[in-house]
Amino acid sequence: MLNTPVKSLVALMFAAGFAAPVFAADEAAAPAAESDWTFPSTIGFVSDYIFRGQSQTWGKPAAQLSVEADHKSGLYAGFFASNVSDKWLPGANLETDIYAGFRNTIPSTEVGYDVGAIYYIYPGADWEDSAFNPPIYPAGTTKANRLNTLEIYGSLTYQWLTFKTGITATEYWGWNTNNSPVNGGFAGDLSAGVTGSTKGSYFYELDAAYEVMPTWNLSGQVGHQVINNSTGLDITYYKAGVTKTFDKGWSVGAFYSGTNEPDAYKNFLSLENTVSKSDIAKDKFFVSISRAF
């Protein structure tokens, strides 16, 4: 996101029809006070919303919005929104994320750090909205469970490289032995599934962003997601791309996303209709266009 300073505008005027006293013509005006806060925001469009190697929109486009409040001390808070697909996220058509943290530089070094938490919210969505309800799993169990997920994260940045990691303080997107079990939860690999609580699932990744020439940036990412108490569901993901920026905050990008594509995510049956299928984690190209304010 682009941090754009917010400055107050100081104007000289006459008030209530009375002329202000005129002092020396060459007297300099007092400098404008700079705000302690900035409010970067971005609107954008992607041909596919891919999160850690997996499509959140069933391969379809997404419109996205982000707004952030940054304090000069390093404190920040933000909001992100995007459409998603209920074929992958049962009952969901909107993702709204709220996050907050602190970022700064380690004294006497060039290493930046960032620690915070993000809450992924899917308004009204619940696993009981899955088309596989009533359960095909053990009789007497219930599938009701929210998708909302709290994740705590931290990162270190040196020049153009960033290492980031995070861990869930809740279940991983509501996955549990009731809605994502072994022998029934994943058609692509019946031996894959959740075997216990997914709380404590974690990821780690290395990101790169390098300006090869003015307005042209290369980016790369490689990471691994571990889903706690599961088998056949962990995923390794990677991404590479190029971004071109233009005047007035516009930018366009082209990217290639790939994974080790575990069999569990192949021919994934739609949670909205139980019929349509998609390779959720397949390799693919996607494009983006955005404007920062």
C-alpha positions as CSV (number, residue, x, y, z in Angstrom):
1,M,0.0,0.0,0.0
2,L,1.2,3.5,-0.7
3,N,1.6,5.8,2.3
4,T,0.5,9.3,1.3
5,P,1.2,12.1,3.8
6,V,-1.9,14.1,4.8
7,K,-1.0,17.8,5.1
8,S,-3.2,20.6,6.4
9,L,-3.9,23.5,4.0
10,V,-3.0,27.0,5.3
11,A,-4.7,29.9,3.5
12,L,-4.4,33.7,4.0
13,M,-7.8,35.4,3.9
14,F,-9.8,38.4,5.2
15,A,-12.4,37.4,7.8
16,A,-15.8,39.0,8.4
17,G,-15.1,41.8,6.0
18,F,-12.2,43.2,8.0
19,A,-8.8,43.5,6.5
20,A,-6.1,41.7,8.4
21,P,-3.1,43.8,9.4
22,V,-0.3,43.8,6.8
23,F,3.1,43.1,8.1
24,A,6.4,43.1,6.2
25,A,5.9,42.0,2.7
26,D,8.7,39.5,2.8
27,E,7.6,37.9,6.1
28,A,7.5,34.2,5.6
29,A,4.3,32.3,6.4
30,A,4.5,29.8,9.3
31,P,5.2,26.3,8.0
32,A,2.2,23.9,7.8
33,A,2.0,21.3,10.6
34,E,2.4,17.8,9.3
35,S,-0.1,15.2,10.5
36,D,1.0,12.3,12.6
37,W,-1.3,10.1,10.6
38,T,-1.5,8.9,7.0
39,F,-4.4,7.1,5.4
40,P,-3.3,5.0,2.4
41,S,-6.0,3.2,0.5
42,T,-6.2,1.1,-2.6
43,I,-9.0,-0.1,-4.9
44,G,-8.3,-2.9,-7.3
45,F,-9.3,-5.8,-9.6
46,V,-7.7,-9.2,-10.0
47,S,-8.6,-11.9,-12.5
48,D,-8.4,-14.4,-9.7
49,Y,-8.2,-13.9,-5.9
50,I,-5.4,-16.3,-5.0
51,F,-4.5,-16.7,-1.3
52,R,-1.5,-18.8,-0.4
53,G,-1.8,-20.7,-3.7
54,Q,-5.6,-21.4,-3.5
55,S,-8.3,-19.6,-5.4
56,Q,-10.8,-17.9,-3.1
57,T,-13.1,-17.1,-6.1
58,W,-13.4,-20.5,-7.8
59,G,-11.1,-19.1,-10.6
60,K,-13.3,-16.0,-11.1
61,P,-12.4,-12.3,-10.9
62,A,-12.5,-10.2,-7.7
63,A,-12.9,-6.5,-6.8
64,Q,-11.0,-5.4,-3.8
65,L,-10.6,-2.5,-1.4
66,S,-8.1,-1.7,1.3
67,V,-7.9,1.2,3.7
68,E,-5.3,1.8,6.4
69,A,-4.5,4.3,9.1
70,D,-0.7,4.6,9.9
71,H,0.7,6.6,12.8
72,K,4.3,7.9,12.6
73,S,5.2,5.9,15.7
74,G,4.7,2.7,13.7
75,L,1.2,1.7,14.9
76,Y,-1.3,0.9,12.2
77,A,-4.7,-0.6,11.6
78,G,-6.5,-1.5,8.4
79,F,-9.5,-3.0,6.6
80,F,-9.6,-5.2,3.5
81,A,-12.6,-6.4,1.5
82,S,-13.0,-8.8,-1.5
83,N,-15.7,-10.9,-3.0
84,V,-15.2,-14.7,-2.6
85,S,-17.0,-17.9,-3.8
86,D,-19.4,-20.0,-1.7
87,K,-18.2,-23.0,-3.8
88,W,-15.0,-22.9,-1.8
89,L,-16.1,-21.0,1.4
90,P,-19.5,-22.3,2.4
91,G,-22.2,-19.6,2.6
92,A,-19.7,-16.8,1.9
93,N,-19.7,-14.2,-0.9
94,L,-17.7,-11.5,0.9
95,E,-14.4,-11.5,2.9
96,T,-13.8,-8.5,5.2
97,D,-10.5,-8.4,7.1
98,I,-9.6,-6.2,10.1
99,Y,-6.0,-6.0,11.1
100,A,-3.7,-4.0,13.4
101,G,-0.1,-4.0,14.4
102,F,3.2,-2.2,14.8
103,R,6.0,-1.8,12.3
104,N,9.4,-0.2,12.7
105,T,13.1,-0.7,12.3
106,I,15.5,-2.5,14.7
107,P,17.8,0.3,16.1
108,S,21.2,0.6,14.5
109,T,20.2,-1.8,11.7
110,E,18.5,-1.8,8.3
111,V,16.2,-4.5,9.4
112,G,12.5,-3.7,9.6
113,Y,10.0,-5.6,11.6
114,D,6.2,-5.9,11.7
115,V,4.0,-7.7,14.3
116,G,0.3,-7.8,14.4
117,A,-3.0,-9.7,14.1
118,I,-5.6,-10.1,11.4
119,Y,-9.2,-11.3,11.7
120,Y,-10.6,-12.8,8.5
121,I,-14.4,-12.4,8.6
122,Y,-17.0,-13.9,6.3
123,P,-20.3,-12.2,7.2
124,G,-23.2,-14.7,7.7
125,A,-21.1,-17.6,6.4
126,D,-21.2,-20.9,8.3
127,W,-20.3,-24.5,7.5
128,E,-23.9,-25.5,8.0
129,D,-24.5,-23.6,4.7
130,S,-22.6,-26.4,2.9
131,A,-24.6,-28.3,0.3
132,F,-23.3,-31.5,1.9
133,N,-25.6,-30.7,4.8
134,P,-27.3,-32.7,6.4
135,P,-24.0,-34.3,7.3
136,I,-22.6,-37.3,5.4
137,Y,-20.4,-37.8,8.4
138,P,-21.2,-39.6,11.7
139,A,-24.9,-39.5,12.7
140,G,-25.8,-37.0,15.4
141,T,-23.0,-34.6,14.8
142,T,-23.5,-31.0,13.9
143,K,-21.8,-29.0,11.1
144,A,-22.5,-25.5,12.3
145,N,-19.2,-23.6,12.6
146,R,-18.1,-20.1,11.5
147,L,-15.3,-19.6,9.0
148,N,-14.0,-16.5,10.8
149,T,-10.3,-16.9,11.6
150,L,-7.9,-15.0,13.8
151,E,-4.2,-15.1,12.8
152,I,-1.2,-13.6,14.6
153,Y,1.8,-12.7,12.4
154,G,5.3,-11.3,12.4
155,S,7.9,-10.4,9.7
156,L,11.4,-9.2,9.2
157,T,12.5,-7.2,6.2
158,Y,16.0,-6.4,4.9
159,Q,16.2,-4.3,1.8
160,W,14.0,-6.1,-0.8
161,L,13.5,-9.4,1.1
162,T,10.9,-10.2,3.7
163,F,10.4,-13.3,5.9
164,K,6.9,-13.6,7.3
165,T,5.2,-16.2,9.5
166,G,1.9,-16.5,11.4
167,I,-0.2,-18.8,13.4
168,T,-4.0,-19.2,13.9
169,A,-5.5,-18.5,17.3
170,T,-8.7,-20.1,16.2
171,E,-9.6,-23.1,14.0
172,Y,-8.2,-22.8,10.5
173,W,-11.2,-21.3,8.5
174,G,-13.6,-23.4,10.6
175,W,-12.1,-26.7,9.5
176,N,-12.7,-29.6,11.9
177,T,-13.3,-33.3,11.9
178,N,-17.0,-32.7,11.3
179,N,-16.8,-30.8,8.1
180,S,-13.4,-31.7,6.6
181,P,-12.7,-35.3,7.9
182,V,-10.6,-38.1,6.6
183,N,-12.6,-40.5,4.3
184,G,-15.2,-38.0,3.1
185,G,-14.0,-34.4,3.3
186,F,-11.9,-34.2,0.1
187,A,-13.0,-36.1,-3.0
188,G,-9.5,-35.7,-4.7
189,D,-7.9,-37.7,-1.9
190,L,-10.2,-39.6,0.5
191,S,-7.3,-40.4,2.8
192,A,-6.7,-36.6,3.4
193,G,-8.5,-34.6,6.0
194,V,-8.6,-33.2,9.5
195,T,-7.8,-35.5,12.4
196,G,-8.1,-33.0,15.3
197,S,-8.2,-29.3,16.2
198,T,-6.9,-27.1,13.5
199,K,-6.2,-24.3,16.0
200,G,-2.5,-23.5,15.8
201,S,-2.1,-23.9,12.0
202,Y,0.8,-21.9,10.8
203,F,2.6,-20.6,7.7
204,Y,5.9,-19.2,6.7
205,E,7.0,-17.5,3.6
206,L,9.8,-15.5,1.9
207,D,8.8,-12.5,-0.2
208,A,10.8,-10.4,-2.6
209,A,10.1,-7.0,-4.2
210,Y,12.8,-5.5,-6.3
211,E,12.7,-2.4,-8.5
212,V,14.6,-3.3,-11.6
213,M,14.1,0.2,-13.1
214,P,11.9,3.2,-12.3
215,T,8.2,2.2,-12.2
216,W,9.0,-1.5,-12.9
217,N,9.1,-4.0,-10.0
218,L,9.7,-7.7,-9.9
219,S,8.2,-9.7,-7.1
220,G,8.4,-13.3,-5.9
221,Q,7.1,-15.5,-3.1
222,V,7.6,-19.0,-1.8
223,G,5.8,-20.3,1.3
224,H,4.3,-23.3,3.1
225,Q,1.0,-23.6,5.0
226,V,0.7,-26.3,7.7
227,I,-2.8,-27.2,8.8
228,N,-2.6,-28.5,12.4
229,N,-3.8,-32.1,13.0
230,S,-4.4,-33.0,9.4
231,T,-3.1,-35.3,6.8
232,G,-2.6,-34.5,3.1
233,L,-3.7,-30.9,3.4
234,D,-0.4,-29.0,3.9
235,I,0.5,-26.9,0.9
236,T,3.6,-25.3,-0.6
237,Y,2.9,-22.2,-2.7
238,Y,4.9,-19.8,-4.9
239,K,4.3,-16.8,-7.0
240,A,6.3,-14.6,-9.4
241,G,5.3,-11.4,-11.2
242,V,6.0,-8.0,-12.6
243,T,4.3,-4.7,-11.7
244,K,4.3,-1.4,-13.7
245,T,3.2,1.8,-11.9
246,F,1.8,4.9,-13.6
247,D,0.9,8.4,-12.7
248,K,-1.9,9.1,-10.2
249,G,-1.3,5.9,-8.3
250,W,-2.3,3.5,-11.1
251,S,-0.5,0.1,-11.4
252,V,-0.9,-3.1,-13.4
253,G,0.6,-6.5,-12.8
254,A,1.0,-9.9,-14.3
255,F,1.7,-13.0,-12.1
256,Y,2.2,-16.7,-12.2
257,S,1.0,-18.7,-9.1
258,G,1.8,-22.3,-8.4
259,T,1.7,-24.9,-5.7
260,N,2.7,-28.5,-5.1
261,E,-1.0,-29.1,-5.6
262,P,-1.9,-31.8,-3.1
263,D,-4.4,-34.3,-4.5
264,A,-6.9,-33.2,-1.8
265,Y,-7.4,-29.9,-3.7
266,K,-7.8,-31.5,-7.1
267,N,-11.4,-31.9,-8.4
268,F,-12.7,-30.2,-5.3
269,L,-16.4,-30.6,-5.1
270,S,-18.4,-27.3,-4.8
271,L,-19.7,-26.7,-1.3
272,E,-22.5,-24.7,-2.9
273,N,-24.0,-27.4,-5.2
274,T,-21.9,-30.7,-4.7
275,V,-21.6,-31.1,-8.5
276,S,-19.2,-28.6,-10.1
277,K,-15.5,-29.2,-9.6
278,S,-12.3,-27.1,-9.6
279,D,-8.6,-27.6,-9.0
280,I,-8.4,-25.1,-6.2
281,A,-4.6,-25.0,-6.1
282,K,-3.7,-25.4,-9.7
283,D,-0.9,-23.4,-11.4
284,K,-2.1,-20.3,-13.3
285,F,-1.5,-16.8,-14.6
286,F,-3.5,-13.9,-13.3
287,V,-3.5,-10.1,-13.7
288,S,-4.3,-7.1,-11.5
289,I,-5.1,-3.5,-11.9
290,S,-5.2,-1.1,-9.0
291,R,-5.1,2.6,-7.9
292,A,-3.6,3.8,-4.7
293,F,-4.7,7.0,-3.0
